[in-house]
């Protein structure tokens, strides 16, 4: 078992850097210890190139891009004030003192550790109402028929779930029950069920590390390893591929490494939609002389240009972000990067010293690359040999490069191999462990990174302790958990639903989550959920999945948010920064309890005598003390007690001295070459996000692309071939069914289509997975238009 505290990768306040590294990093963000804030001054980067304004990066002379399609941040602020006008003081305290419950960039109040100035985005403003909205009238749930036709957004806006409720099969709706009755009923049912038929799922909806840890420990106490989080539907392939190649599943660098890098490569990601403040980081990187490449089937408008509202120059004239765009096929990542490697090798743009001393598997990879024909690579990637050379030259001559990716890479049947292709690329140039280099699987939600590290996964009890008999024995000791957790292989979230369809799951506890709208084939999901004898939905608001007819019993349990949690809570950002967020004084839902407290109360009913010893916690500080003891990578979490307290495990960047693999080397992978053959006349459809937070839709229109929720993004060439104009009605069809929408002609690769998730989930087939358990959110479709016979 390896942890990030081994091998020279010490915690920030312990880590020693070589004099050379210290000199190179002197003007960068300082390492910080608990409670100390260090921010980057954008004016000190790139040897003075960043000083002053840079008209070469401007979009236009029209102030704030008036009459152009882009988000209106100032309008978002106004709407936020109007939405929260009944609780403005509390809303302001959350923004001022809490961590962001949206993306995983990481904040403390209105500031971060990457730059000076305000860190605030429209996603955080939109989510704020979840925390300030009054309680819903629970009597509305006594008859759910009128609610079935309401959208997720309309149901969510009814208000906070205030009291425990229950629904039996055949009931018209839910009835209120006491907390005591609810916990006793759940514990009695779980006691009667084989633990192998019990499943546990946690979303990333603002959950803290303490809540994740409590949930998964209770699940193991009850006896199940069917434990998973929403991270599975985002970055399970990243976890699998990075663990096998470099020995760790986290980003190897910091956000501050972007500013001053020669090159940033964005692959299958749309930062402008999902992490809007990242565009501010990219603005400062551009001022420092950084070049940005985008590899994607669709030229995302928000990555072409963006108006950063809190930077005066950008707010006035906008910022051109991407310097070069490489428009590959939806399934073309591996052939494209194989082509790039082929050029790197032919031109000797690889770091032979790094490869020889710090890696393994290069000879096999080099042999495979040299044996691939340019014709096959061009056909698979959808780009020419010259395009691949253009990328290879820019990448090969860059002194330091950061590669950042997201679900455009991972949500494929070959998602893990897609990530391995990126690892191959970076290892070939020695772009790991040095300043302004690294591998960054960027997270979309504030709770995702910490969820798996706290053990909310079928594969590990906590970070660094895989599920196996040896580690189960370690956790059985009184110094750890004091009970032996199960050692059998658990199921991921998507496999839980397939098991439920087969009648193999009798109980499912969901903390947050909206399976009916997030997973492929919603009809299949509904049928699977309807076969589960006991469903427990622990949440802060109501969602449509709760209304699925129960096989026997559905229980709703209200939770407090992270801001209402006694003793505060912590989150882990994409850059591995563990950040404390204090409890915020304000109103509390009628009978809601802390997120961690709800499953613990059930455990104390399930086995009262043992649970008193295993769960002696009174607040989150007690949980942090235990995490500090059992998870070496998180050592120091117990000292986080006030706003701003934080640490970055492993330091600013990982793997400076060695990789965390068993042999200490980074591993190249001669991955298989995918042959994605879409029949002539058909299209490859992939899903995209708009103005939304996971399945929570925030608006019918995406202000970045101008697309409506039912728009089908299609290339001009394909539209002309089909004889349709912009806005024409079109139907996507396959063996599962159809989706009716309208054509939106835009800059997407011919032969590829994109439409919004979760609306098109009805025609995304279930049962197609990457080896890591990630569902494939792509499918082949026919396009039916009025011109088609």
ZAMARGU-4260 file (C-alpha; in steps of 0.2 Angstrom, whole numbers, plus 5000, padded with zeros to 4 digits):
<rodrens>
0) 5000/5000/5000 | 5007/5017/4995 | 5001/5034/5000 | 5005/5051/4995 | 5015/5054/5010
5) 5028/5042/5005 | 5043/5044/4993 | 5047/5062/4995 | 5029/5068/4991 | 5026/5076/5008
10) 5012/5087/5014 | 5014/5106/5009 | 5021/5111/5026 | 5034/5097/5026 | 5039/5096/5008
15) 5057/5100/5003 | 5061/5106/4985 | 5077/5107/4976 | 5085/5124/4974 | 5082/5123/4956
20) 5064/5119/4958 | 5063/5133/4971 | 5070/5146/4959 | 5059/5141/4945 | 5044/5142/4956
25) 5048/5158/4966 | 5035/5168/4957 | 5022/5155/4957 | 5009/5151/4970 | 5018/5147/4987
30) 5015/5130/4996 | 5004/5134/5010 | 5000/5126/5027 | 4983/5126/5036 | 4975/5143/5037
35) 4988/5152/5026 | 4982/5159/5010 | 4994/5161/4995 | 4988/5168/4979 | 4996/5170/4962
40) 4999/5188/4956 | 4996/5187/4937 | 5007/5201/4934 | 5023/5191/4939 | 5021/5177/4926
45) 5031/5174/4910 | 5045/5186/4913 | 5034/5202/4911 | 5025/5197/4896 | 5009/5197/4906
50) 5010/5215/4911 | 4998/5227/4903 | 4984/5223/4891 | 4985/5211/4876 | 4974/5217/4861
55) 4980/5201/4852 | 4969/5191/4863 | 4953/5202/4862 | 4937/5195/4854 | 4930/5212/4848
60) 4929/5230/4853 | 4911/5229/4857 | 4910/5230/4876 | 4906/5214/4885 | 4901/5206/4868
65) 4885/5214/4867 | 4874/5205/4854 | 4885/5190/4854 | 4880/5173/4862 | 4888/5171/4879
70) 4883/5171/4898 | 4878/5187/4906 | 4886/5185/4923 | 4880/5202/4929 | 4862/5196/4924
75) 4865/5180/4934 | 4870/5190/4949 | 4854/5200/4948 | 4843/5184/4946 | 4852/5176/4961
80) 4848/5191/4972 | 4829/5190/4966 | 4829/5171/4969 | 4836/5173/4987 | 4827/5189/4992
85) 4818/5181/5006 | 4834/5175/5014 | 4848/5187/5007 | 4858/5188/5023 | 4860/5169/5024
90) 4864/5168/5006 | 4878/5181/5008 | 4885/5172/5023 | 4886/5156/5012 | 4895/5165/4998
95) 4907/5174/5010 | 4911/5160/5022 | 4908/5143/5014 | 4916/5133/5001 | 4908/5132/4983
100) 4896/5117/4982 | 4897/5117/4963 | 4913/5114/4954 | 4929/5106/4960 | 4941/5121/4958
105) 4940/5124/4976 | 4936/5140/4986 | 4936/5147/5003 | 4922/5160/5003 | 4925/5171/4988
110) 4943/5167/4985 | 4954/5153/4980 | 4973/5148/4980 | 4976/5151/4961 | 4974/5169/4958
115) 4970/5186/4967 | 4952/5193/4966 | 4935/5186/4967 | 4931/5167/4963 | 4913/5166/4959
120) 4903/5158/4945 | 4886/5157/4938 | 4885/5138/4943 | 4888/5143/4962 | 4875/5157/4961
125) 4862/5145/4953 | 4865/5132/4966 | 4863/5144/4980 | 4844/5143/4981 | 4845/5125/4985
130) 4852/5131/5002 | 4840/5145/5006 | 4824/5139/4999 | 4810/5136/5012 | 4803/5119/5017
135) 4791/5112/5004 | 4773/5108/5010 | 4776/5089/5013 | 4757/5087/5011 | 4760/5089/4992
140) 4768/5072/4992 | 4753/5063/4999 | 4747/5062/4981 | 4761/5061/4969 | 4750/5059/4953
145) 4750/5078/4950 | 4769/5079/4952 | 4773/5065/4939 | 4771/5077/4925 | 4782/5091/4933
150) 4800/5093/4927 | 4815/5090/4939 | 4817/5108/4940 | 4799/5111/4945 | 4799/5098/4958
155) 4816/5104/4965 | 4809/5122/4966 | 4795/5116/4978 | 4807/5117/4992 | 4818/5108/5005
160) 4812/5091/5010 | 4808/5094/5029 | 4802/5078/5037 | 4804/5059/5035 | 4791/5051/5024
165) 4786/5033/5018 | 4776/5026/5004 | 4771/5008/5002 | 4767/4999/4986 | 4749/5004/4980
170) 4749/5020/4990 | 4744/5036/4981 | 4759/5045/4989 | 4770/5047/5004 | 4764/5050/5022
175) 4774/5058/5036 | 4782/5047/5049 | 4794/5050/5064 | 4812/5049/5063 | 4812/5035/5076
180) 4800/5025/5065 | 4810/5028/5049 | 4826/5023/5056 | 4819/5007/5065 | 4810/5002/5049
185) 4825/5003/5039 | 4836/4994/5051 | 4824/4980/5053 | 4823/4978/5034 | 4842/4978/5032
190) 4844/4965/5046 | 4833/4953/5036 | 4842/4956/5019 | 4858/4947/5014 | 4871/4960/5013
195) 4876/4955/4996 | 4859/4961/4990 | 4861/4978/4998 | 4868/4993/4988 | 4873/5011/4993
200) 4875/5026/4982 | 4881/5044/4985 | 4880/5058/4973 | 4892/5073/4973 | 4878/5085/4977
205) 4888/5095/4990 | 4892/5080/5001 | 4908/5083/5012 | 4922/5070/5015 | 4915/5067/5032
210) 4898/5062/5025 | 4906/5050/5012 | 4916/5042/5025 | 4901/5039/5037 | 4890/5032/5023
215) 4903/5020/5016 | 4908/5014/5034 | 4890/5011/5038 | 4888/5001/5022 | 4903/4990/5027
220) 4897/4989/5045 | 4880/4982/5038 | 4891/4970/5027 | 4890/4976/5009 | 4904/4982/4997
225) 4891/4987/4984 | 4896/5006/4987 | 4898/5019/4974 | 4897/5037/4970 | 4893/5048/4955
230) 4912/5049/4951 | 4909/5032/4943 | 4899/5041/4929 | 4913/5054/4927 | 4930/5048/4929
235) 4931/5030/4933 | 4942/5027/4917 | 4954/5041/4923 | 4955/5032/4940 | 4959/5015/4932
240) 4971/5021/4919 | 4981/5033/4930 | 4982/5020/4944 | 4989/5007/4932 | 5001/5019/4923
245) 5008/5031/4936 | 5001/5024/4953 | 4989/5038/4958 | 4972/5043/4952 | 4973/5061/4956
250) 4979/5076/4946 | 4997/5077/4947 | 4999/5096/4946 | 4990/5112/4952 | 4979/5125/4943
255) 4993/5137/4946 | 5004/5126/4934 | 4993/5132/4920 | 4999/5150/4921 | 5017/5150/4914
260) 5016/5133/4905 | 5021/5134/4887 | 5006/5123/4882 | 4989/5118/4889 | 4980/5104/4880
265) 4961/5102/4882 | 4954/5086/4877 | 4935/5081/4878 | 4931/5095/4890 | 4921/5111/4891
270) 4928/5121/4905 | 4917/5136/4900 | 4901/5127/4904 | 4906/5116/4919 | 4920/5126/4928
275) 4917/5144/4922 | 4931/5151/4934 | 4943/5141/4924 | 4942/5153/4910 | 4949/5166/4921
280) 4964/5155/4924 | 4966/5152/4906 | 4965/5171/4903 | 4980/5174/4915 | 4989/5159/4906
285) 4986/5168/4889 | 4993/5184/4896 | 5008/5174/4902 | 5012/5167/4885 | 5003/5150/4886
290) 4997/5142/4870 | 4981/5132/4871 | 4976/5117/4860 | 4958/5110/4859 | 4955/5092/4854
295) 4937/5089/4852 | 4924/5085/4839 | 4914/5101/4842 | 4922/5118/4843 | 4915/5124/4860
300) 4911/5142/4858 | 4915/5146/4876 | 4933/5139/4873 | 4935/5149/4857 | 4931/5166/4866
305) 4925/5171/4883 | 4921/5187/4893 | 4928/5185/4910 | 4916/5196/4921 | 4928/5200/4935
310) 4943/5204/4924 | 4941/5222/4917 | 4951/5219/4901 | 4941/5203/4897 | 4924/5209/4902
315) 4927/5224/4890 | 4934/5215/4875 | 4933/5196/4878 | 4947/5184/4878 | 4952/5172/4864
320) 4956/5156/4872 | 4960/5142/4860 | 4975/5145/4849 | 4973/5129/4838 | 4958/5117/4836
325) 4960/5098/4831 | 4943/5092/4826 | 4943/5073/4828 | 4929/5061/4826 | 4920/5057/4842
330) 4929/5040/4844 | 4946/5047/4837 | 4956/5051/4852 | 4967/5035/4852 | 4971/5035/4833
335) 4975/5054/4834 | 4987/5053/4848 | 4995/5038/4841 | 4998/5049/4825 | 5005/5062/4836
340) 5017/5049/4844 | 5022/5043/4827 | 5028/5061/4823 | 5036/5064/4840 | 5047/5048/4837
345) 5051/5052/4819 | 5057/5069/4823 | 5066/5064/4840 | 5054/5076/4850 | 5053/5063/4864
350) 5063/5064/4880 | 5074/5049/4879 | 5083/5052/4896 | 5066/5052/4905 | 5060/5037/4896
355) 5076/5027/4900 | 5077/5032/4918 | 5059/5034/4924 | 5048/5023/4913 | 5044/5006/4907
360) 5035/4998/4892 | 5042/5011/4879 | 5050/4998/4867 | 5033/4989/4865 | 5024/5005/4863
365) 5037/5012/4850 | 5036/4996/4840 | 5017/4997/4840 | 5017/5015/4834 | 5030/5012/4820
370) 5019/4998/4814 | 5003/5009/4812 | 4999/5015/4795 | 4996/5033/4792 | 4980/5028/4782
375) 4973/5019/4797 | 4977/5033/4809 | 4969/5047/4797 | 4954/5036/4795 | 4952/5033/4814
380) 4955/5051/4819 | 4946/5060/4805 | 4962/5071/4803 | 4976/5071/4791 | 4994/5067/4794
385) 4998/5085/4793 | 4986/5090/4806 | 4994/5077/4818 | 5011/5084/4813 | 5005/5102/4818
390) 5000/5096/4835 | 5016/5086/4837 | 5027/5100/4833 | 5019/5112/4845 | 5018/5098/4859
395) 5036/5092/4855 | 5044/5109/4856 | 5035/5115/4872 | 5046/5115/4887 | 5031/5111/4898
400) 5013/5105/4895 | 4998/5102/4905 | 4985/5090/4898 | 4967/5092/4905 | 4952/5081/4900
405) 4935/5076/4906 | 4920/5066/4900 | 4923/5068/4882 | 4937/5056/4885 | 4930/5045/4898
410) 4912/5041/4893 | 4917/5028/4880 | 4919/5009/4880 | 4937/5013/4878 | 4938/5027/4891
415) 4952/5019/4901 | 4962/5017/4885 | 4958/5035/4880 | 4966/5041/4896 | 4981/5029/4894
420) 4984/5037/4877 | 4986/5054/4886 | 4998/5046/4898 | 5008/5040/4884 | 5009/5057/4877
425) 5015/5065/4893 | 5027/5052/4898 | 5035/5053/4881 | 5040/5071/4884 | 5043/5069/4903
430) 5029/5081/4907 | 5025/5074/4924 | 5033/5080/4941 | 5040/5096/4934 | 5033/5114/4936
435) 5019/5118/4923 | 5017/5100/4918 | 5005/5087/4923 | 4990/5076/4920 | 4974/5084/4925
440) 4957/5074/4925 | 4947/5090/4929 | 4932/5086/4940 | 4915/5094/4938 | 4908/5093/4956
445) 4915/5099/4973 | 4912/5082/4981 | 4918/5070/4968 | 4937/5069/4971 | 4935/5066/4990
450) 4921/5054/4988 | 4931/5039/4981 | 4946/5044/4992 | 4935/5042/5007 | 4930/5024/5002
455) 4914/5027/4993 | 4919/5015/4980 | 4917/4996/4978 | 4936/4994/4977 | 4943/5002/4992
460) 4939/5005/5011 | 4948/5022/5010 | 4962/5029/4999 | 4977/5017/4999 | 4968/5002/5006
465) 4960/4991/4992 | 4947/4979/4996 | 4956/4963/5000 | 4958/4951/5015 | 4974/4958/5021
470) 4967/4976/5023 | 4950/4969/5030 | 4961/4962/5044 | 4969/4979/5047 | 4953/4988/5048
475) 4947/4975/5060 | 4959/4981/5073 | 4953/4992/5087 | 4964/5006/5081 | 4955/5006/5064
480) 4937/5002/5063 | 4935/4988/5076 | 4925/4977/5064 | 4930/4967/5048 | 4923/4974/5032
485) 4918/4962/5018 | 4931/4957/5005 | 4920/4951/4991 | 4920/4962/4975 | 4906/4975/4975
490) 4896/4983/4961 | 4897/5000/4953 | 4882/5011/4952 | 4877/5006/4934 | 4880/4987/4938
495) 4869/4989/4953 | 4854/4994/4942 | 4857/4979/4930 | 4858/4968/4945 | 4842/4975/4951
500) 4834/4971/4934 | 4839/4953/4937 | 4831/4953/4955 | 4847/4953/4964 | 4846/4969/4974
505) 4833/4970/4988 | 4839/4987/4996 | 4846/5003/4989 | 4851/5018/4999 | 4854/5033/4989
510) 4861/5049/4996 | 4856/5061/4982 | 4856/5054/4965 | 4843/5054/4951 | 4845/5038/4942
515) 4830/5039/4932 | 4837/5054/4923 | 4856/5051/4924 | 4858/5033/4918 | 4855/5026/4900
520) 4838/5019/4896 | 4827/5027/4909 | 4813/5015/4906 | 4825/5001/4911 | 4831/5011/4926
525) 4813/5013/4931 | 4809/4995/4929 | 4825/4990/4939 | 4821/5002/4953 | 4803/4996/4954
530) 4810/4978/4958 | 4820/4984/4974 | 4810/4979/4990 | 4817/4994/5000 | 4823/5011/4993
535) 4830/5024/5004 | 4831/5042/4997 | 4841/5053/5008 | 4841/5071/5000 | 4838/5089/5003
540) 4825/5091/4989 | 4813/5080/4980 | 4817/5072/4962 | 4808/5061/4950 | 4817/5045/4954
545) 4808/5045/4971 | 4791/5044/4962 | 4795/5027/4954 | 4782/5014/4960 | 4790/5004/4975
550) 4791/4985/4975 | 4787/4987/4993 | 4793/5002/5003 | 4801/5019/4999 | 4808/5030/5013
555) 4812/5048/5011 | 4825/5055/5023 | 4829/5074/5024 | 4847/5080/5026 | 4855/5096/5030
560) 4867/5104/5018 | 4886/5105/5020 | 4883/5123/5027 | 4871/5116/5040 | 4883/5102/5046
565) 4888/5103/5065 | 4907/5106/5065 | 4908/5111/5047 | 4915/5100/5034 | 4928/5097/5021
570) 4929/5095/5002 | 4944/5090/4991 | 4947/5100/4975 | 4953/5093/4958 | 4971/5099/4963
575) 4970/5088/4979 | 4967/5102/4991 | 4957/5097/5006 | 4947/5113/5011 | 4937/5116/5027
580) 4920/5125/5026 | 4913/5131/5042 | 4895/5129/5048 | 4885/5144/5042 | 4872/5151/5055
585) 4855/5151/5047 | 4838/5143/5046 | 4837/5124/5046 | 4824/5112/5039 | 4811/5105/5051
590) 4817/5088/5055 | 4833/5087/5044 | 4849/5080/5052 | 4867/5081/5047 | 4871/5071/5031
595) 4883/5059/5041 | 4871/5057/5055 | 4857/5049/5046 | 4865/5032/5041 | 4874/5032/5058
600) 4857/5032/5067 | 4852/5017/5056 | 4868/5008/5061 | 4864/5011/5079 | 4847/5003/5077
605) 4854/4989/5066 | 4866/4983/5079 | 4865/4994/5095 | 4879/4986/5105 | 4893/4986/5092
610) 4888/5002/5084 | 4891/5012/5099 | 4909/5007/5099 | 4911/5008/5080 | 4902/5025/5078
615) 4906/5036/5094 | 4905/5052/5084 | 4896/5068/5090 | 4900/5079/5076 | 4911/5080/5060
620) 4927/5085/5070 | 4926/5067/5078 | 4925/5060/5060 | 4940/5070/5054 | 4950/5063/5069
625) 4946/5046/5063 | 4950/5049/5045 | 4966/5057/5051 | 4970/5040/5059 | 4965/5028/5046
630) 4969/5037/5030 | 4988/5042/5029 | 4986/5052/5014 | 4973/5063/5023 | 4984/5065/5038
635) 4981/5083/5044 | 4963/5084/5041 | 4959/5084/5060 | 4968/5101/5061 | 4956/5109/5049
640) 4944/5119/5060 | 4941/5136/5053 | 4938/5145/5037 | 4952/5145/5025 | 4961/5130/5034
645) 4967/5118/5020 | 4981/5107/5014 | 4986/5100/4997 | 4991/5082/4999 | 5006/5077/4990
650) 5012/5095/4988 | 5009/5106/4973 | 5014/5092/4961 | 5016/5074/4962 | 5029/5061/4955
655) 5043/5073/4955 | 5055/5059/4961 | 5046/5043/4957 | 5030/5036/4952 | 5019/5027/4964
660) 5018/5011/4955 | 5025/4995/4963 | 5042/4998/4953 | 5042/5016/4955 | 5041/5019/4936
665) 5028/5027/4924 | 5021/5014/4912 | 5018/5016/4894 | 5004/5006/4887 | 5003/4998/4869
670) 4984/5000/4869 | 4973/4992/4856 | 4968/5003/4841 | 4949/5005/4840 | 4940/5002/4824
675) 4924/5012/4826 | 4915/5008/4810 | 4899/5018/4808 | 4889/5012/4793 | 4887/5024/4779
680) 4872/5036/4781 | 4872/5034/4800 | 4879/5046/4813 | 4888/5044/4830 | 4879/5053/4843
685) 4887/5059/4859 | 4879/5068/4874 | 4883/5085/4880 | 4879/5097/4895 | 4871/5114/4894
690) 4866/5126/4908 | 4864/5113/4921 | 4872/5105/4936 | 4872/5086/4934 | 4854/5081/4930
695) 4848/5098/4938 | 4843/5109/4923 | 4845/5127/4926 | 4839/5134/4910 | 4831/5128/4894
700) 4844/5137/4884 | 4863/5136/4885 | 4869/5154/4885 | 4886/5149/4878 | 4881/5139/4863
705) 4864/5147/4861 | 4857/5129/4860 | 4840/5124/4866 | 4838/5108/4876 | 4830/5099/4861
710) 4843/5105/4848 | 4853/5092/4838 | 4870/5099/4834 | 4875/5095/4816 | 4888/5100/4804
715) 4884/5111/4789 | 4890/5097/4777 | 4878/5084/4785 | 4864/5097/4785 | 4867/5100/4766
720) 4868/5082/4762 | 4851/5079/4771 | 4844/5094/4764 | 4839/5103/4780 | 4841/5120/4786
725) 4845/5127/4803 | 4830/5124/4815 | 4822/5110/4804 | 4813/5096/4814 | 4823/5080/4815
730) 4821/5064/4824 | 4836/5053/4830 | 4831/5035/4829 | 4839/5018/4834 | 4833/5001/4840
735) 4829/5008/4857 | 4817/5022/4851 | 4818/5040/4845 | 4822/5058/4850 | 4813/5072/4842
740) 4822/5088/4841 | 4828/5102/4829 | 4844/5104/4819 | 4856/5117/4825 | 4870/5119/4812
745) 4887/5122/4821 | 4905/5118/4820 | 4905/5099/4823 | 4914/5085/4814 | 4904/5079/4800
750) 4897/5062/4804 | 4895/5066/4822 | 4880/5073/4832 | 4878/5080/4849 | 4862/5082/4859
755) 4859/5086/4877 | 4860/5074/4892 | 4849/5068/4900 | 4836/5071/4887 | 4843/5059/4874
760) 4847/5045/4887 | 4831/5036/4881 | 4841/5031/4865 | 4858/5028/4874 | 4859/5009/4877
765) 4862/5002/4894 | 4875/4988/4897 | 4889/4996/4887 | 4904/4999/4898 | 4922/5003/4899
770) 4932/4991/4908 | 4931/5002/4923 | 4912/5002/4924 | 4909/5018/4915 | 4894/5018/4904
775) 4896/5023/4886 | 4886/5038/4883 | 4888/5037/4864 | 4877/5028/4851 | 4874/5026/4832
780) 4858/5034/4826 | 4848/5037/4810 | 4842/5055/4807 | 4825/5056/4800 | 4819/5072/4792
785) 4805/5078/4782 | 4816/5075/4767 | 4819/5057/4771 | 4807/5044/4764
</rodrens>
